[in-house]
Amino acid sequence: MGMRCPHCGKVAFSFASKLFLGPARTKQCDQCQGKVSIPWTSIIGLAPVLIGGYLSIATSNNTLGFSIIIFGGIMIFLIQASMPLEKR
């Protein structure tokens, strides 16, 4: 499944390469050399990871903390997968 470049509209990215993008990490289109990334709203998924890490350290209930961290990791994956590519 190819992802289209928002600059030129051509299929230039694989779905897997999109998952490794971040708001501050860009990738250059092979077709038009335009830079693309994902929106800054994708960092919302970090909140459960940070909260889970804090809970696992602050309390003696590591199971709860690790469960929240895993949930946050899944959220990050789903958010990254659903975010559109944007021009940078």
ZAMI-899382 format. One record per residue (C-alpha): residue number from 0; residue in one letter; chain; z, y, x. Coordinates in Angstrom, 2 decimals. Last residue first. Layout:
<atoms>
num,residuo,cadena,pz,py,px
NUM,a,A,Z,Y,X
...
</atoms>
This chain:
<atoms>
num,residuo,cadena,pz,py,px
87,r,A,5.47,20.45,7.03
86,k,A,3.56,19.13,4.04
85,e,A,5.30,16.76,1.66
84,l,A,5.38,13.01,1.14
83,p,A,6.78,12.00,-2.22
82,m,A,10.26,10.55,-2.52
81,s,A,10.60,7.22,-4.34
80,a,A,10.82,4.92,-1.32
79,q,A,13.19,7.21,0.56
78,i,A,15.48,7.40,-2.48
77,l,A,15.44,3.63,-2.90
76,f,A,16.21,2.99,0.78
75,i,A,18.97,5.62,0.87
74,m,A,20.49,4.16,-2.29
73,i,A,20.53,0.68,-0.74
72,g,A,22.34,2.07,2.28
71,g,A,24.78,3.89,0.02
70,f,A,25.58,0.67,-1.86
69,i,A,26.18,-1.05,1.49
68,i,A,28.54,1.76,2.54
67,i,A,30.31,1.58,-0.84
66,s,A,30.84,-2.15,-0.40
65,f,A,32.09,-1.56,3.15
64,g,A,34.70,0.90,1.92
63,l,A,35.84,-1.32,-0.94
62,t,A,36.12,-4.37,1.31
61,n,A,37.95,-2.38,3.97
60,n,A,40.90,-1.74,1.66
59,s,A,43.55,-0.65,4.17
58,t,A,42.80,2.93,3.39
57,a,A,41.70,5.90,5.50
56,i,A,39.17,4.05,7.67
55,s,A,37.40,2.07,4.93
54,l,A,37.62,5.06,2.63
53,y,A,36.05,7.41,5.19
52,g,A,33.17,5.05,5.86
51,g,A,32.62,4.58,2.15
50,i,A,32.58,8.33,1.58
49,l,A,30.09,8.83,4.41
48,v,A,27.80,6.06,3.16
47,p,A,28.16,7.20,-0.44
46,a,A,27.15,10.78,0.53
45,l,A,24.22,9.78,2.73
44,g,A,22.01,9.02,-0.26
43,i,A,21.83,12.71,-1.12
42,i,A,19.97,13.17,2.18
41,s,A,16.67,12.63,0.35
40,t,A,16.93,16.13,-1.12
39,w,A,15.51,17.46,2.15
38,p,A,12.02,16.42,1.09
37,i,A,10.00,13.76,2.96
36,s,A,7.80,14.41,5.98
35,v,A,4.24,15.33,6.80
34,k,A,2.46,16.99,9.71
33,g,A,-1.29,17.57,9.52
32,q,A,-3.45,15.93,12.21
31,c,A,-6.34,15.56,9.71
30,q,A,-7.05,11.80,9.74
29,d,A,-4.23,10.25,11.77
28,c,A,-1.66,12.30,9.85
27,q,A,1.27,13.35,12.03
26,k,A,4.76,12.17,11.21
25,t,A,7.83,14.30,10.72
24,r,A,11.55,13.75,11.18
23,a,A,13.93,16.43,9.93
22,p,A,13.84,15.33,6.30
21,g,A,13.58,11.71,7.36
20,l,A,10.71,9.35,7.95
19,f,A,11.34,5.68,8.68
18,l,A,10.67,4.61,5.10
17,k,A,7.29,6.36,5.20
16,s,A,6.19,4.13,8.08
15,a,A,6.84,1.08,5.90
14,f,A,4.71,2.44,3.05
13,s,A,1.81,2.77,5.44
12,f,A,0.36,6.15,6.20
11,a,A,-3.14,7.65,6.29
10,v,A,-4.74,7.21,2.89
9,k,A,-6.72,10.42,2.51
8,g,A,-5.56,13.40,0.45
7,c,A,-6.19,15.91,3.26
6,h,A,-2.89,17.78,3.48
5,p,A,-0.63,15.71,1.20
4,c,A,-1.59,12.58,3.17
3,r,A,-1.91,9.57,0.91
2,m,A,0.37,6.57,1.30
1,g,A,-1.15,3.15,1.70
0,m,A,0.00,0.00,0.00
</atoms>
